Structures are given as structure tokens and as C-alpha cells.
């Protein structure tokens, strides 16, 4: 039974309500049954990602599990040059947050129908895919392109899950080399900053080898502020014993004053019979 709104003409595209175009898909040329994928031009105004340009991105629904990104790229290459293919479990924005996972430690892929975003080099490829005749199905597996399914696919996935020790060691060595280089650059940068900011108590700047620091007005103001902070820290409060005694007397007098004020306030509230301690 043809989908609602689909044209029965063999040489025309099958357009269904919602603006989707149905594309027929066969696993190989000897298969009688056909699968349906639904394509539509990607038009999401809220999405501003450069990975999905609005005029060159095709939104694809109902992609079978046996179609990988490479297979989808080859299938849609007949409509034009494909720049990239992205498959996901559900429609949504491109996820860019979070750490980048290593190719050796990726989560297990879900074996289910997926949605895809096919990005072409030219906008005309979108119109070519949407106008593809309904009676010409796309063939997944051919003599030039072999797609494994069933037990063969599981055996291949099982063998690919094992990582060769030499390959993993090379990846780890390269990562540690880049990490050590980054740490050395960070330490060198911090060392240069400390040398440039190191000053003695009199305000003299230590002269060291390297790039000279420009004596601009902003730099002078920053140095003056730093010296003022140092001076405040060096000030000794209550240096003499009589200063310490006077400070204690003033604190006790302040406490007594507050105590007398609280007593008068409580007496006033009792006189007005509005005293509510709880």
C-alpha cells in the first residue's frame, strides 16, 4: 500500500505529508522487498552550526542498522558530492560538549534505525535527491560495495574490538609526548611571568635576561598598586601594649552600651504589653 499523499507514477518522486520524500532502498539487486527512507531539506533556524548548512543539508529518517556512515555517503553520492554524513539515534543539535573519546574506548553502538544528516557541496544535490524517481530503489550491497550483515558482521565487530598492543602503545606514547610538551610550555610561561613580576621591597624591578617589559602608564599604575598593598600588609596593628588595652576598653564599653539599650527596649515593650519573646 502506497503512503498517503504518494504519487503512483513510476517516474516521479513519492512525496508524503510533512514535506518528506520517500526513497526506496534494497539491500541488493536480487532482493524483492524494499525499505523506505524519508528525506527532507534540513531547515532549523535555531541551529547555527557550520557543520549543517541550511541550504546543503539533507535530513534522512529510517536509516537501517546495516547502513554505516560510509554506506550512506556512497548511496547519496549519485546526487552530488557528499561532504560529510552524521548518524544519530534521534534528531537534535550536534553534541560538541564533553571530552573527546579515544577510538579505542567508544561506547557500544546501538543496533537500531537511525536518523542522518547528509551535507552536500552544492545546494542542487538536495533537489536531485528529493526528485529521485520512486521506482528506482537505491541498492546498498553490490559487487563494488560489500556490506556484511548477520553473523559475518558480528564476527568482524568482535575481531575489531581487540586492540593490538603495539598500536595502543604508540598512541599512548604520542599522547604522553604531547602532554609533557604542554606541561613544559606551561612551566616556562609561569616562570617568565614570575620573573617579570618579581620586585623587591624598595620597588626596584629585577633585571633578567629575556624580553624587556614595556614601561607604560598601565604598568606603572599596577606596580604602584602592588606596593600599596605590600605597605598595608606590613602595618602592625596594636603594636604597643597601651594601644591593646585601650582597644579592649573601647570594646567592653560598646558591649555595655548595647546591653543598656536592649534593656530599655525590652522595658518599653513590656509597658506597651507587646512583648512576645517567642
Buried (B, 14 or more C-beta within 10 A) or exposed (E): EEEEEBBEEEEBBBBBEEEBBBBBBBBEEEBEEEBBBBBBBBEBEEBEEEEBEEEBBBBBBBBBEBBBBEBBBBBBEEBBEBBEBBBEEEEEEEEEEEEEEEEEEEEEEEEEBBBBBBBBEBBEBBEBBBEBBBEEBBBBBEEEEEBEEEEEBEEEEEEEEEEEEEEEEEBEEEEEEEEEEEEEEEEEEEEEEEBBEEBEEEEEBEEEEEEEEEEEEEEEEEBEEEBEEEEEEEEEEEEEEEEEEEEEEEEEEEEEEEEEEEEEEEEEEEEEEEEEEE
